[in-house]
Amino acid sequence: MVALLRSVPRAAAPARRAFAVAAVRSKHTLPDLPYAYDALEPSISKTIMTLHHDKHHATYVNGLNAAEEKLAGLQASQDVKGQIALQAALKFNGGGHINHSLFWNNLAPTGSAETQVPTSGVLADQVKKDFGSFDKLIEEVNAKTAGIQGSGWGWLGYNPSSKVLEVVTTANQDPLLTHVPIIGIDIWEHAFYLDYQNVKPEYLKNIWKVVNWAEAEKRLAAAL
């Protein structure tokens, strides 16, 4: 076997490396929704959830897999310029996959126990300290998210440096890197337009009826 490998021309080495990378890299997959497509009605319709999950999120997953496969080839051939040019596709599709994977778990069926605003625990304590109340928190998140020009995300994030909850926004499908994401709200039109047309404030008001506060508390507890 050693003799066989040594007999391979040096020019074939990048191809060997590319094969090795491709052999070990597992593909990203579209996660299942943790509830039925109509579970968030009337806040978010079955039609939107089906299109949002099955079409939009699937597109990001496929785009990320394609970009990573191409990246492996570029790395094997030591094409630095090509790797740099590919960063935008990796960021967009990778961010889309990360953000939406968080978003589905960020929500819970209408009327479920997870949608009840907590009155005690680490999340309730942190919100009271940093915002005064959940109403104030929601008001600030909605104001900053509605102010996004174009497409993007509104986040409640935990700042590990200052140890406080803060409201931040990201453009397009950029993932939240400066904070630990606690709650994220998709403000792309595909997330609400069929239900709310261009009335973003109405969408932002109603999405809190299906926010999974139990998941938010779990994320904050892990961050702490």
Contacts in CASP RR format, 6 or more apart in sequence:
PFRMAT RR
TARGET T0000
AUTHOR 0000-0000-0000
METHOD contacts of the structure
MODEL  1
MVALLRSVPRAAAPARRAFAVAAVRSKHTLPDLPYAYDALEPSISKTIMT
LHHDKHHATYVNGLNAAEEKLAGLQASQDVKGQIALQAALKFNGGGHINH
SLFWNNLAPTGSAETQVPTSGVLADQVKKDFGSFDKLIEEVNAKTAGIQG
SGWGWLGYNPSSKVLEVVTTANQDPLLTHVPIIGIDIWEHAFYLDYQNVK
PEYLKNIWKVVNWAEAEKRLAAAL
8 16 0 8 1.000
14 76 0 8 1.000
14 77 0 8 1.000
14 78 0 8 1.000
15 76 0 8 1.000
17 75 0 8 1.000
17 76 0 8 1.000
18 72 0 8 1.000
18 73 0 8 1.000
18 75 0 8 1.000
18 76 0 8 1.000
18 77 0 8 1.000
21 72 0 8 1.000
21 73 0 8 1.000
21 75 0 8 1.000
21 76 0 8 1.000
22 69 0 8 1.000
22 72 0 8 1.000
25 68 0 8 1.000
25 69 0 8 1.000
25 72 0 8 1.000
27 65 0 8 1.000
28 61 0 8 1.000
28 64 0 8 1.000
28 65 0 8 1.000
28 68 0 8 1.000
28 97 0 8 1.000
29 61 0 8 1.000
30 53 0 8 1.000
30 54 0 8 1.000
30 57 0 8 1.000
30 58 0 8 1.000
30 61 0 8 1.000
31 101 0 8 1.000
31 104 0 8 1.000
33 49 0 8 1.000
33 53 0 8 1.000
33 104 0 8 1.000
34 104 0 8 1.000
34 105 0 8 1.000
35 107 0 8 1.000
35 108 0 8 1.000
35 109 0 8 1.000
36 109 0 8 1.000
37 46 0 8 1.000
37 49 0 8 1.000
37 50 0 8 1.000
37 53 0 8 1.000
38 45 0 8 1.000
38 46 0 8 1.000
38 49 0 8 1.000
39 109 0 8 1.000
39 110 0 8 1.000
40 49 0 8 1.000
40 107 0 8 1.000
40 109 0 8 1.000
40 110 0 8 1.000
40 210 0 8 1.000
41 110 0 8 1.000
42 110 0 8 1.000
42 206 0 8 1.000
43 110 0 8 1.000
43 206 0 8 1.000
43 207 0 8 1.000
43 209 0 8 1.000
43 210 0 8 1.000
44 107 0 8 1.000
44 192 0 8 1.000
44 195 0 8 1.000
44 206 0 8 1.000
44 207 0 8 1.000
44 210 0 8 1.000
45 194 0 8 1.000
45 195 0 8 1.000
47 194 0 8 1.000
48 190 0 8 1.000
48 191 0 8 1.000
48 192 0 8 1.000
48 194 0 8 1.000
48 195 0 8 1.000
51 190 0 8 1.000
51 194 0 8 1.000
52 100 0 8 1.000
52 186 0 8 1.000
52 190 0 8 1.000
52 191 0 8 1.000
53 100 0 8 1.000
53 104 0 8 1.000
56 100 0 8 1.000
56 188 0 8 1.000
56 190 0 8 1.000
57 96 0 8 1.000
57 97 0 8 1.000
57 100 0 8 1.000
57 101 0 8 1.000
60 92 0 8 1.000
60 93 0 8 1.000
60 94 0 8 1.000
60 95 0 8 1.000
60 96 0 8 1.000
60 97 0 8 1.000
60 100 0 8 1.000
60 173 0 8 1.000
61 93 0 8 1.000
61 97 0 8 1.000
63 89 0 8 1.000
63 93 0 8 1.000
64 90 0 8 1.000
64 93 0 8 1.000
64 94 0 8 1.000
64 97 0 8 1.000
67 86 0 8 1.000
67 89 0 8 1.000
67 90 0 8 1.000
67 93 0 8 1.000
67 94 0 8 1.000
68 90 0 8 1.000
70 86 0 8 1.000
71 83 0 8 1.000
71 86 0 8 1.000
71 90 0 8 1.000
73 79 0 8 1.000
74 82 0 8 1.000
74 83 0 8 1.000
74 86 0 8 1.000
75 83 0 8 1.000
91 173 0 8 1.000
91 174 0 8 1.000
92 172 0 8 1.000
92 173 0 8 1.000
93 173 0 8 1.000
94 173 0 8 1.000
94 175 0 8 1.000
95 173 0 8 1.000
95 174 0 8 1.000
95 175 0 8 1.000
96 173 0 8 1.000
96 175 0 8 1.000
98 175 0 8 1.000
99 153 0 8 1.000
99 173 0 8 1.000
99 175 0 8 1.000
99 184 0 8 1.000
99 186 0 8 1.000
100 186 0 8 1.000
102 181 0 8 1.000
102 184 0 8 1.000
103 184 0 8 1.000
103 185 0 8 1.000
103 186 0 8 1.000
105 212 0 8 1.000
105 215 0 8 1.000
106 183 0 8 1.000
106 184 0 8 1.000
106 211 0 8 1.000
106 212 0 8 1.000
106 215 0 8 1.000
106 216 0 8 1.000
107 207 0 8 1.000
107 210 0 8 1.000
107 211 0 8 1.000
107 212 0 8 1.000
108 114 0 8 1.000
108 115 0 8 1.000
108 210 0 8 1.000
108 211 0 8 1.000
108 212 0 8 1.000
108 214 0 8 1.000
108 215 0 8 1.000
109 115 0 8 1.000
109 210 0 8 1.000
110 209 0 8 1.000
110 210 0 8 1.000
111 209 0 8 1.000
113 214 0 8 1.000
114 212 0 8 1.000
114 213 0 8 1.000
114 214 0 8 1.000
114 215 0 8 1.000
115 209 0 8 1.000
115 210 0 8 1.000
115 211 0 8 1.000
115 212 0 8 1.000
115 213 0 8 1.000
116 213 0 8 1.000
117 134 0 8 1.000
117 213 0 8 1.000
118 124 0 8 1.000
118 213 0 8 1.000
118 214 0 8 1.000
118 217 0 8 1.000
121 217 0 8 1.000
122 217 0 8 1.000
122 220 0 8 1.000
122 221 0 8 1.000
122 224 0 8 1.000
123 213 0 8 1.000
123 216 0 8 1.000
123 217 0 8 1.000
123 220 0 8 1.000
123 221 0 8 1.000
124 134 0 8 1.000
126 158 0 8 1.000
126 164 0 8 1.000
126 165 0 8 1.000
126 220 0 8 1.000
127 133 0 8 1.000
127 134 0 8 1.000
127 137 0 8 1.000
127 165 0 8 1.000
129 164 0 8 1.000
130 137 0 8 1.000
130 164 0 8 1.000
130 165 0 8 1.000
130 166 0 8 1.000
131 137 0 8 1.000
131 140 0 8 1.000
131 165 0 8 1.000
137 156 0 8 1.000
137 165 0 8 1.000
137 167 0 8 1.000
138 208 0 8 1.000
140 167 0 8 1.000
141 154 0 8 1.000
141 156 0 8 1.000
141 167 0 8 1.000
141 183 0 8 1.000
141 185 0 8 1.000
141 204 0 8 1.000
142 201 0 8 1.000
142 204 0 8 1.000
142 205 0 8 1.000
144 154 0 8 1.000
144 167 0 8 1.000
144 168 0 8 1.000
144 169 0 8 1.000
145 153 0 8 1.000
145 154 0 8 1.000
145 169 0 8 1.000
145 185 0 8 1.000
145 187 0 8 1.000
145 200 0 8 1.000
145 204 0 8 1.000
146 187 0 8 1.000
146 200 0 8 1.000
146 201 0 8 1.000
146 204 0 8 1.000
147 169 0 8 1.000
148 154 0 8 1.000
148 169 0 8 1.000
148 171 0 8 1.000
148 187 0 8 1.000
150 171 0 8 1.000
150 187 0 8 1.000
151 171 0 8 1.000
151 172 0 8 1.000
151 187 0 8 1.000
151 188 0 8 1.000
151 189 0 8 1.000
152 169 0 8 1.000
152 170 0 8 1.000
152 171 0 8 1.000
152 172 0 8 1.000
152 173 0 8 1.000
152 174 0 8 1.000
152 186 0 8 1.000
152 187 0 8 1.000
152 188 0 8 1.000
153 169 0 8 1.000
153 170 0 8 1.000
153 173 0 8 1.000
153 174 0 8 1.000
153 176 0 8 1.000
153 184 0 8 1.000
153 185 0 8 1.000
153 186 0 8 1.000
153 187 0 8 1.000
154 167 0 8 1.000
154 168 0 8 1.000
154 169 0 8 1.000
154 170 0 8 1.000
154 184 0 8 1.000
154 185 0 8 1.000
154 187 0 8 1.000
155 167 0 8 1.000
155 168 0 8 1.000
155 169 0 8 1.000
155 170 0 8 1.000
155 176 0 8 1.000
155 179 0 8 1.000
155 181 0 8 1.000
155 182 0 8 1.000
155 183 0 8 1.000
155 184 0 8 1.000
155 185 0 8 1.000
156 165 0 8 1.000
156 166 0 8 1.000
156 167 0 8 1.000
156 181 0 8 1.000
156 182 0 8 1.000
156 183 0 8 1.000
156 184 0 8 1.000
156 216 0 8 1.000
157 165 0 8 1.000
157 166 0 8 1.000
157 167 0 8 1.000
157 168 0 8 1.000
157 176 0 8 1.000
157 179 0 8 1.000
157 180 0 8 1.000
157 181 0 8 1.000
157 182 0 8 1.000
157 183 0 8 1.000
158 164 0 8 1.000
158 165 0 8 1.000
158 166 0 8 1.000
158 179 0 8 1.000
158 180 0 8 1.000
158 182 0 8 1.000
158 219 0 8 1.000
158 220 0 8 1.000
158 223 0 8 1.000
158 224 0 8 1.000
159 165 0 8 1.000
159 166 0 8 1.000
159 178 0 8 1.000
159 179 0 8 1.000
160 179 0 8 1.000
160 180 0 8 1.000
160 223 0 8 1.000
165 182 0 8 1.000
165 220 0 8 1.000
166 179 0 8 1.000
168 176 0 8 1.000
168 178 0 8 1.000
168 179 0 8 1.000
170 176 0 8 1.000
176 184 0 8 1.000
180 219 0 8 1.000
180 220 0 8 1.000
180 222 0 8 1.000
180 223 0 8 1.000
181 219 0 8 1.000
182 216 0 8 1.000
182 219 0 8 1.000
182 220 0 8 1.000
182 223 0 8 1.000
183 211 0 8 1.000
183 216 0 8 1.000
185 204 0 8 1.000
185 207 0 8 1.000
187 200 0 8 1.000
187 204 0 8 1.000
191 203 0 8 1.000
192 200 0 8 1.000
192 203 0 8 1.000
195 203 0 8 1.000
196 202 0 8 1.000
196 203 0 8 1.000
END
